[in-house]
Amino acid sequence: MKVSIITICYNRKKTIAQCIESVLNQNYTNIEYILIDGNSTDGTKGIIQAYSDKISQYISEPDKGMYDAINKGLKMATGDIIGLMHSDDEFYDTVVVNKIVDAFESNAQIEGVYGDGIYVSNDAEEKVVRNRIGGEYDFEKLKTGWLPLHPTVYFRKSVIDKLGSYDLNFKIASDTEFLLRYLFVNKIKLDYLRTYVVKMRMGGLSTSYKRAFEVLHEDYRIYKHHGLSAFRAVFLKKLLALKQYIN
């Protein structure tokens, strides 16, 4: 099976090389690596071009934000399985993609998989700030604000072609809408990998403390849009996140 991995970035000179290398170092070889740059101005493009012979598809042009960039990548993807690797993040180890493919190959009914992840501090120490254990999938948990960690989720291309891309009406939490549309509205078949998939650095768009209230507001609108008890779901979602930080 071919796996399409999409990285979107803008002015990520400090982290883009580590991100790219974590994809290239996977022991699974049938990977289509797609990199979408938003016309960076800090030297990021030069770093990307140093890997040009190992990147399957690459474009650098202005976009309408991160979800517009992801949608560009989804249109370009030709793999059987599609997932994301954000420019601040890395795979947890070199066998992650192999495990993802094994899960899909072992059960033809599975339409998506997800796993665990860790958040680390954005410094040389990379201290673990939050341990995000996905846990077994249960449809009822979606009503309480639970969602799989977005960068650990991989879907079959056929499912994405059917259910669509990211909604650009949401600028910072469209991944929540995307996952709810797939899991809650369309009830796709999802499997839990029971393994770490990604290491995420604090300070990205979705983890920035400065953007926390914007995320909260968009989450509320999204849950309400999909007919869920928005206040309850968002409150419980944030409570779960707080517990993970404390732990």
N, C-alpha and C positions, 0 to 999 in steps of 0.2 A: 504494500500500500504506500502511496505517496502522501507525505505529510507537508502541507503548506504552513509555514510559520511566518507571521507578519510582524514586523517591527516598524513602529512609527516614531518619528523623533523630530525635535526642533531645538537647536542649540544645546546639544548634550555631549559636548566635547569631552567632559570628564568621565562619562560612563559608557559611551557608545561602543568603544573597543571591547570592553569586558562583556557587554551584551552580545555583540557579534560573535566573539570567540566562544561563548558558552553554547551558542547554536552550532557553530562549526565543529566543536569538540564532541558533539553527540556521537555515540557509537552506531547509531542508526544512520544509514547512508542515503536512503531515498527521501531526502528533504529538499523541498523547494523553498528557498529563503527569499522573502520579498521585503524590501526595505523602502519605506516611504518617508522622505524627508521634506519638511515644510519650508525649504529654501533657507536653511540655517546660515548664519552670518558669523559664527564664532570659531570656525575651523572644523566643525563636525563633518562637513562634506569632504574635506581632504582625508579625514580618517576613514570614512566609508569607502572612498575611492581606492584606498590602499588594499581593500578586500574585494575589489570589483570582480576579480576572476572567480571568486567563491560565492558571490551573491547572484541568485538566479534572476531576479528582476529588481531594478532600482530606478526610482524617479525622485527628483528634487524640484519642487514647485510650491508656490503658495497654496494654502488650503483654508478651509473655513473652521478649522479646529481639529482636535484629535479624532473625533468620531468621523468627520469627513475624510480624514486621512486613512482611518481603518477601513472605511467603506471602499476607498480606492483599492486598497490591498485585497479586499474580498472579491472585487470584480476581476482582479488579476490572477487570483489563486486558481490553480488547476488540480490541486491535490485531492485525494479521497477524504482526507481529514484536514481540518483547518483549526489553527489556534494562534494566539498572540504571545509575543514576547516584548514587553515594553522596554524602552531604551534605558531605563534606570535599573532594570531587573536582570536576573540570570537564572538559568536552570539550576536546580539544586545539585544535580550531579550529571554525569555523562550518560546515564542509562535511562533517563526520564522518557524520552521519545520512544525508545524501545518498549517500555512498559505500557505506554499509551497505545501503541499499535497492537501489542499482545492482547490488550483488553478488547479492542474492537474485533480482532481476528477470532477471539475465542467465543464471541457471541454476536451473531449477525443481527440480532434484534436491537442491540444497543445503538442509540442515536447520538449519545454524548457521554463524555467521562469528565471527572474532576478529581482533584486531589487536595493535598495540604500545602501550606506555604508558611514562610516566616518573613517578618518584617525586620529589617536591621537598620541601625543608625547610619546616617549618611556621612560617615567619617572612616578613617583608616581602621578603627577598632571593629567596626561592623557588629556592634553589640545587638543581641536579639532584643527587640522592643516588643514584639507581639508574635505569639505562636498561634497560627490560624489552622486549627484542625477541623476539616470539613465534616467528618462524621458520616454515618450511614444516611443515604438519601431517604427522605420521607416527604411525600407531597404535602402533608398537613403542616410541616415545619415552615413552608413558604408563607403561610398565613401569619406567622409569628415573627416575620422579618428575616428569617434565615435564607441565605443564598450561598451557593458555592463561591469560593474565591475566584473572581473573574479571570485572572491570568492562568489559572490552573484548568480552565474549561476548554475542552476540544470537542468539536462537533463534526459529524459527517458533512461533507460539502452538499450532499443532496438535501439535507435538512435546512441548511442555510439558504440554498437556492429556493426552497419552498417557503420558508418563514420570513425571509428578508433580512436586511442589514440594520444598522444603528439609526435611531431616530434623531435627526439633527435639531429637533425642537428642544432637546436637553443637551446642555453644553458641558456638564461636568459629571452627570450620573446616568448617562444614556445606557451604560452597561447594566444598570439595575433594570431599566425598561426592557432591554434586550433579553436578559435572563428570565424575567417574569413572563414575557411574551412566549418564550420557548417552553418554560417549565410549568407555569401556572395556567396560562391560557391554552396552550396546545398540548400540554401534558406529554412531552416527549419522554422516551425511555432513557434514563440516566444511570450511570454506574459510578461507584466510588472506588478510586484506585488504592486507597489505604497506603499512600506513600507521599513523600514530599515532592513537589513539582517545581516550585519556584522560590527564589530568594528575592525579596523586594526591598528597595531602599526607601526610607522615609523621605518625604519632600517632593514626591511626584504630585501631579494634579489632584489625584483622588486621595492622597495621604497628607496633603498640606493642612496644617492646623488653621491657617488663614482662610481656607476655603470650606471649613467644616460646616458653617451655617448655610452656605450655598448648596452644599450636598444635601443637608437636612431638608431644605426647602424643595429641592428637586425630587428627592426621595418621596416626600409627602405627596407631591403632585402625581408622581408615577404610580404609587400604590393606590391612590384614589382613582386614577384613570383606569386601572385594571379591576376596579370594583372591590378592593380589599379595605379592611378597616385601617385607614392610613395612619392615624395617630397611634394606634396600638402597635402596628407593624413597625413603624419607624422608631418608636420608643424602645421596643424590645430588641430591635436590631442594634441600636446604639448601646443598650445595656449589655448585650452580648459582647460587643466590641470592647467596652470598658473592662469587663471581666477578663478578657484576653490580655489586655494591656497590663492589668494588675498582676495576673498570673505570671 
